[in-house]
């Protein structure tokens, strides 16, 4: 981008809806570490509905492998820019270089959803009592889902809380990323005085 090498990390929503599994977490962690080792800036394109559920993933240690990706990002000292394209759900959103783990800049398209879980699941948990006590539980549930979507599942809510720096027009994406990387070109991160970190195994 702008004549400079950039490492791009992105999930593929056409495969498993973009969910992170053990292999994806390992692969991305290794790539982030490689870019950091060679001083290559990182751009993370985010469209992830969470970690892949399932017994195989649990027995294989999905949390431990997801932590490897989190560790790789937290340990990276190169310029890091995150762009949320669509879904950014739960812990997978955090490990994909969120502001809370040290991304230098975070942007979002107007179509994104940054939430702990989808509207259906969240409404069922948050408004459980109200739904159970209603005369028409299904109508109340539908209303609560709509309310949750309208109030919490939009990028401006995320921006208000400082989790993203700006909501951008998708047509301006390349120009915004180029400007961000240009601004971060002189970034110098001070590492803590220690021999080495203790990455998850």
BALOBA-1460 file (C-alpha; in Angstrom, 3 decimals):
// residues 201
<rec num="1" residu="x" x="0.000" y="0.000" z="0.000"/>
<rec num="2" residu="x" x="1.415" y="3.384" z="-1.004"/>
<rec num="3" residu="x" x="4.495" y="1.532" z="-2.273"/>
<rec num="4" residu="x" x="5.172" y="-0.199" z="1.065"/>
<rec num="5" residu="x" x="4.832" y="-3.828" z="2.126"/>
<rec num="6" residu="x" x="1.912" y="-4.479" z="4.478"/>
<rec num="7" residu="x" x="0.798" y="-7.674" z="6.201"/>
<rec num="8" residu="x" x="-2.956" y="-8.245" z="5.938"/>
<rec num="9" residu="x" x="-4.785" y="-10.537" z="8.365"/>
<rec num="10" residu="x" x="-8.400" y="-11.376" z="7.485"/>
<rec num="11" residu="x" x="-10.913" y="-14.141" z="8.094"/>
<rec num="12" residu="x" x="-12.799" y="-15.669" z="5.151"/>
<rec num="13" residu="x" x="-16.565" y="-15.350" z="5.733"/>
<rec num="14" residu="x" x="-17.251" y="-17.879" z="2.953"/>
<rec num="15" residu="x" x="-15.559" y="-20.584" z="5.043"/>
<rec num="16" residu="x" x="-17.247" y="-21.432" z="8.372"/>
<rec num="17" residu="x" x="-18.816" y="-17.919" z="8.254"/>
<rec num="18" residu="x" x="-15.369" y="-16.521" z="9.080"/>
<rec num="19" residu="x" x="-15.222" y="-18.115" z="12.546"/>
<rec num="20" residu="x" x="-11.787" y="-18.603" z="14.102"/>
<rec num="21" residu="x" x="-10.830" y="-22.221" z="14.740"/>
<rec num="22" residu="x" x="-7.619" y="-23.739" z="16.090"/>
<rec num="23" residu="x" x="-5.846" y="-23.809" z="12.721"/>
<rec num="24" residu="x" x="-6.869" y="-20.253" z="11.787"/>
<rec num="25" residu="x" x="-5.686" y="-18.928" z="15.159"/>
<rec num="26" residu="x" x="-2.321" y="-20.690" z="14.817"/>
<rec num="27" residu="x" x="-1.847" y="-19.531" z="11.234"/>
<rec num="28" residu="x" x="-2.720" y="-15.902" z="11.994"/>
<rec num="29" residu="x" x="-0.517" y="-15.847" z="15.123"/>
<rec num="30" residu="x" x="2.478" y="-17.117" z="13.150"/>
<rec num="31" residu="x" x="1.847" y="-14.555" z="10.398"/>
<rec num="32" residu="x" x="1.593" y="-11.672" z="12.893"/>
<rec num="33" residu="x" x="4.871" y="-12.757" z="14.518"/>
<rec num="34" residu="x" x="6.584" y="-13.003" z="11.112"/>
<rec num="35" residu="x" x="5.441" y="-9.491" z="10.121"/>
<rec num="36" residu="x" x="6.582" y="-8.127" z="13.461"/>
<rec num="37" residu="x" x="9.985" y="-9.835" z="13.126"/>
<rec num="38" residu="x" x="10.562" y="-8.138" z="9.750"/>
<rec num="39" residu="x" x="9.046" y="-4.770" z="10.754"/>
<rec num="40" residu="x" x="6.068" y="-5.073" z="8.384"/>
<rec num="41" residu="x" x="2.961" y="-3.025" z="9.415"/>
<rec num="42" residu="x" x="-0.238" y="-4.993" z="10.020"/>
<rec num="43" residu="x" x="-3.730" y="-4.312" z="8.694"/>
<rec num="44" residu="x" x="-6.461" y="-6.522" z="10.167"/>
<rec num="45" residu="x" x="-9.738" y="-6.806" z="8.233"/>
<rec num="46" residu="x" x="-12.392" y="-8.042" z="10.611"/>
<rec num="47" residu="x" x="-15.503" y="-10.039" z="9.769"/>
<rec num="48" residu="x" x="-15.677" y="-12.706" z="12.459"/>
<rec num="49" residu="x" x="-18.741" y="-14.167" z="14.231"/>
<rec num="50" residu="x" x="-16.640" y="-15.654" z="17.051"/>
<rec num="51" residu="x" x="-14.626" y="-18.764" z="17.772"/>
<rec num="52" residu="x" x="-15.835" y="-21.973" z="16.121"/>
<rec num="53" residu="x" x="-17.957" y="-23.920" z="18.625"/>
<rec num="54" residu="x" x="-17.814" y="-27.680" z="18.969"/>
<rec num="55" residu="x" x="-16.491" y="-30.546" z="21.048"/>
<rec num="56" residu="x" x="-13.466" y="-31.100" z="18.772"/>
<rec num="57" residu="x" x="-12.431" y="-27.473" z="19.095"/>
<rec num="58" residu="x" x="-12.889" y="-27.522" z="22.871"/>
<rec num="59" residu="x" x="-10.879" y="-30.730" z="23.279"/>
<rec num="60" residu="x" x="-8.191" y="-29.362" z="20.941"/>
<rec num="61" residu="x" x="-7.812" y="-26.265" z="23.125"/>
<rec num="62" residu="x" x="-9.406" y="-23.471" z="21.070"/>
<rec num="63" residu="x" x="-9.021" y="-21.005" z="23.971"/>
<rec num="64" residu="x" x="-5.295" y="-21.747" z="24.300"/>
<rec num="65" residu="x" x="-4.766" y="-21.434" z="20.537"/>
<rec num="66" residu="x" x="-6.844" y="-18.251" z="20.391"/>
<rec num="67" residu="x" x="-4.615" y="-16.892" z="23.167"/>
<rec num="68" residu="x" x="-1.603" y="-17.407" z="20.865"/>
<rec num="69" residu="x" x="-3.115" y="-14.947" z="18.392"/>
<rec num="70" residu="x" x="-3.883" y="-12.510" z="21.202"/>
<rec num="71" residu="x" x="-0.310" y="-12.824" z="22.486"/>
<rec num="72" residu="x" x="1.138" y="-12.284" z="18.990"/>
<rec num="73" residu="x" x="-0.799" y="-9.034" z="18.516"/>
<rec num="74" residu="x" x="-0.065" y="-7.762" z="22.037"/>
<rec num="75" residu="x" x="3.634" y="-8.461" z="21.557"/>
<rec num="76" residu="x" x="3.853" y="-6.813" z="18.097"/>
<rec num="77" residu="x" x="5.524" y="-3.405" z="17.965"/>
<rec num="78" residu="x" x="4.855" y="-2.592" z="14.291"/>
<rec num="79" residu="x" x="2.088" y="-0.161" z="13.217"/>
<rec num="80" residu="x" x="-1.279" y="-1.925" z="13.608"/>
<rec num="81" residu="x" x="-4.544" y="-0.825" z="11.978"/>
<rec num="82" residu="x" x="-7.869" y="-2.622" z="12.388"/>
<rec num="83" residu="x" x="-10.836" y="-2.295" z="10.021"/>
<rec num="84" residu="x" x="-14.181" y="-3.821" z="10.994"/>
<rec num="85" residu="x" x="-16.063" y="-4.738" z="7.832"/>
<rec num="86" residu="x" x="-19.142" y="-6.530" z="9.116"/>
<rec num="87" residu="x" x="-19.340" y="-8.816" z="12.172"/>
<rec num="88" residu="x" x="-17.077" y="-8.484" z="15.196"/>
<rec num="89" residu="x" x="-18.493" y="-10.782" z="17.840"/>
<rec num="90" residu="x" x="-17.212" y="-11.726" z="21.269"/>
<rec num="91" residu="x" x="-13.691" y="-12.787" z="22.137"/>
<rec num="92" residu="x" x="-12.737" y="-13.320" z="18.497"/>
<rec num="93" residu="x" x="-13.171" y="-9.579" z="17.931"/>
<rec num="94" residu="x" x="-10.734" y="-8.855" z="20.738"/>
<rec num="95" residu="x" x="-8.016" y="-11.256" z="19.599"/>
<rec num="96" residu="x" x="-8.191" y="-9.846" z="16.054"/>
<rec num="97" residu="x" x="-6.269" y="-6.716" z="17.113"/>
<rec num="98" residu="x" x="-8.895" y="-4.564" z="18.805"/>
<rec num="99" residu="x" x="-8.122" y="-1.200" z="20.396"/>
<rec num="100" residu="x" x="-8.303" y="-2.884" z="23.798"/>
<rec num="101" residu="x" x="-5.208" y="-4.990" z="22.989"/>
<rec num="102" residu="x" x="-3.218" y="-2.150" z="21.472"/>
<rec num="103" residu="x" x="-4.222" y="-1.538" z="17.853"/>
<rec num="104" residu="x" x="-2.930" y="1.930" z="16.944"/>
<rec num="105" residu="x" x="-6.015" y="2.858" z="14.906"/>
<rec num="106" residu="x" x="-9.386" y="1.190" z="14.418"/>
<rec num="107" residu="x" x="-11.942" y="1.982" z="11.730"/>
<rec num="108" residu="x" x="-15.320" y="0.535" z="10.827"/>
<rec num="109" residu="x" x="-17.674" y="0.466" z="7.884"/>
<rec num="110" residu="x" x="-21.217" y="1.693" z="8.651"/>
<rec num="111" residu="x" x="-22.534" y="-1.876" z="8.242"/>
<rec num="112" residu="x" x="-20.567" y="-3.385" z="11.133"/>
<rec num="113" residu="x" x="-21.796" y="-5.046" z="14.314"/>
<rec num="114" residu="x" x="-19.455" y="-5.004" z="17.325"/>
<rec num="115" residu="x" x="-21.195" y="-6.994" z="20.069"/>
<rec num="116" residu="x" x="-20.655" y="-9.854" z="22.465"/>
<rec num="117" residu="x" x="-23.172" y="-12.023" z="20.605"/>
<rec num="118" residu="x" x="-25.917" y="-11.775" z="17.979"/>
<rec num="119" residu="x" x="-29.162" y="-9.928" z="18.706"/>
<rec num="120" residu="x" x="-31.263" y="-13.096" z="19.132"/>
<rec num="121" residu="x" x="-28.954" y="-14.659" z="21.718"/>
<rec num="122" residu="x" x="-28.316" y="-11.406" z="23.562"/>
<rec num="123" residu="x" x="-32.007" y="-10.504" z="23.811"/>
<rec num="124" residu="x" x="-32.823" y="-13.989" z="25.149"/>
<rec num="125" residu="x" x="-30.218" y="-13.563" z="27.911"/>
<rec num="126" residu="x" x="-30.647" y="-9.881" z="28.820"/>
<rec num="127" residu="x" x="-34.449" y="-9.750" z="28.694"/>
<rec num="128" residu="x" x="-35.151" y="-13.339" z="29.804"/>
<rec num="129" residu="x" x="-37.415" y="-12.427" z="32.743"/>
<rec num="130" residu="x" x="-39.379" y="-9.847" z="30.790"/>
<rec num="131" residu="x" x="-39.945" y="-12.362" z="27.965"/>
<rec num="132" residu="x" x="-40.975" y="-15.187" z="30.346"/>
<rec num="133" residu="x" x="-43.416" y="-12.976" z="32.283"/>
<rec num="134" residu="x" x="-45.097" y="-11.528" z="29.171"/>
<rec num="135" residu="x" x="-48.571" y="-12.560" z="28.002"/>
<rec num="136" residu="x" x="-47.156" y="-13.007" z="24.480"/>
<rec num="137" residu="x" x="-43.493" y="-14.046" z="24.985"/>
<rec num="138" residu="x" x="-42.713" y="-14.299" z="21.247"/>
<rec num="139" residu="x" x="-43.942" y="-10.779" z="20.484"/>
<rec num="140" residu="x" x="-41.941" y="-9.361" z="23.400"/>
<rec num="141" residu="x" x="-38.851" y="-11.316" z="22.328"/>
<rec num="142" residu="x" x="-39.119" y="-9.964" z="18.781"/>
<rec num="143" residu="x" x="-39.512" y="-6.425" z="20.120"/>
<rec num="144" residu="x" x="-36.457" y="-6.824" z="22.395"/>
<rec num="145" residu="x" x="-34.368" y="-8.186" z="19.493"/>
<rec num="146" residu="x" x="-35.362" y="-5.173" z="17.373"/>
<rec num="147" residu="x" x="-34.575" y="-2.793" z="20.237"/>
<rec num="148" residu="x" x="-31.172" y="-4.418" z="20.853"/>
<rec num="149" residu="x" x="-30.301" y="-4.171" z="17.145"/>
<rec num="150" residu="x" x="-31.365" y="-0.525" z="16.896"/>
<rec num="151" residu="x" x="-29.610" y="0.666" z="20.054"/>
<rec num="152" residu="x" x="-26.463" y="-1.439" z="20.325"/>
<rec num="153" residu="x" x="-25.597" y="-3.086" z="17.005"/>
<rec num="154" residu="x" x="-24.279" y="-0.132" z="15.039"/>
<rec num="155" residu="x" x="-20.795" y="1.385" z="14.673"/>
<rec num="156" residu="x" x="-21.677" y="4.708" z="16.283"/>
<rec num="157" residu="x" x="-22.349" y="2.979" z="19.611"/>
<rec num="158" residu="x" x="-18.873" y="1.420" z="19.338"/>
<rec num="159" residu="x" x="-17.308" y="4.776" z="18.425"/>
<rec num="160" residu="x" x="-18.958" y="6.479" z="21.424"/>
<rec num="161" residu="x" x="-17.141" y="4.038" z="23.690"/>
<rec num="162" residu="x" x="-13.761" y="4.661" z="22.057"/>
<rec num="163" residu="x" x="-13.419" y="1.179" z="20.558"/>
<rec num="164" residu="x" x="-13.043" y="2.600" z="17.041"/>
<rec num="165" residu="x" x="-11.592" y="5.894" z="15.853"/>
<rec num="166" residu="x" x="-13.875" y="6.554" z="12.894"/>
<rec num="167" residu="x" x="-16.745" y="5.161" z="10.833"/>
<rec num="168" residu="x" x="-15.665" y="5.388" z="7.203"/>
<rec num="169" residu="x" x="-17.271" y="5.116" z="3.786"/>
<rec num="170" residu="x" x="-16.290" y="1.758" z="2.244"/>
<rec num="171" residu="x" x="-15.326" y="3.616" z="-0.962"/>
<rec num="172" residu="x" x="-12.649" y="5.518" z="1.010"/>
<rec num="173" residu="x" x="-11.112" y="2.421" z="2.614"/>
<rec num="174" residu="x" x="-7.826" y="2.333" z="0.708"/>
<rec num="175" residu="x" x="-7.199" y="6.068" z="1.105"/>
<rec num="176" residu="x" x="-7.947" y="5.913" z="4.863"/>
<rec num="177" residu="x" x="-5.626" y="2.929" z="5.364"/>
<rec num="178" residu="x" x="-2.828" y="4.593" z="3.369"/>
<rec num="179" residu="x" x="-3.143" y="7.780" z="5.471"/>
<rec num="180" residu="x" x="-3.180" y="5.760" z="8.699"/>
<rec num="181" residu="x" x="-0.065" y="3.789" z="7.754"/>
<rec num="182" residu="x" x="1.704" y="6.969" z="6.641"/>
<rec num="183" residu="x" x="0.948" y="8.574" z="9.999"/>
<rec num="184" residu="x" x="2.204" y="5.516" z="11.902"/>
<rec num="185" residu="x" x="5.386" y="5.119" z="9.849"/>
<rec num="186" residu="x" x="7.558" y="6.612" z="12.604"/>
<rec num="187" residu="x" x="6.015" y="4.535" z="15.417"/>
<rec num="188" residu="x" x="8.521" y="3.436" z="18.049"/>
<rec num="189" residu="x" x="7.286" y="1.136" z="20.800"/>
<rec num="190" residu="x" x="9.229" y="0.698" z="24.024"/>
<rec num="191" residu="x" x="9.330" y="-2.930" z="25.103"/>
<rec num="192" residu="x" x="9.340" y="-3.833" z="28.813"/>
<rec num="193" residu="x" x="12.756" y="-4.678" z="30.271"/>
<rec num="194" residu="x" x="12.670" y="-8.460" z="30.446"/>
<rec num="195" residu="x" x="14.429" y="-11.373" z="28.776"/>
<rec num="196" residu="x" x="11.384" y="-12.624" z="26.855"/>
<rec num="197" residu="x" x="7.654" y="-13.112" z="27.119"/>
<rec num="198" residu="x" x="5.849" y="-16.290" z="28.137"/>
<rec num="199" residu="x" x="3.620" y="-17.220" z="25.177"/>
<rec num="200" residu="x" x="0.769" y="-19.745" z="25.478"/>
<rec num="201" residu="x" x="1.754" y="-23.242" z="24.382"/>
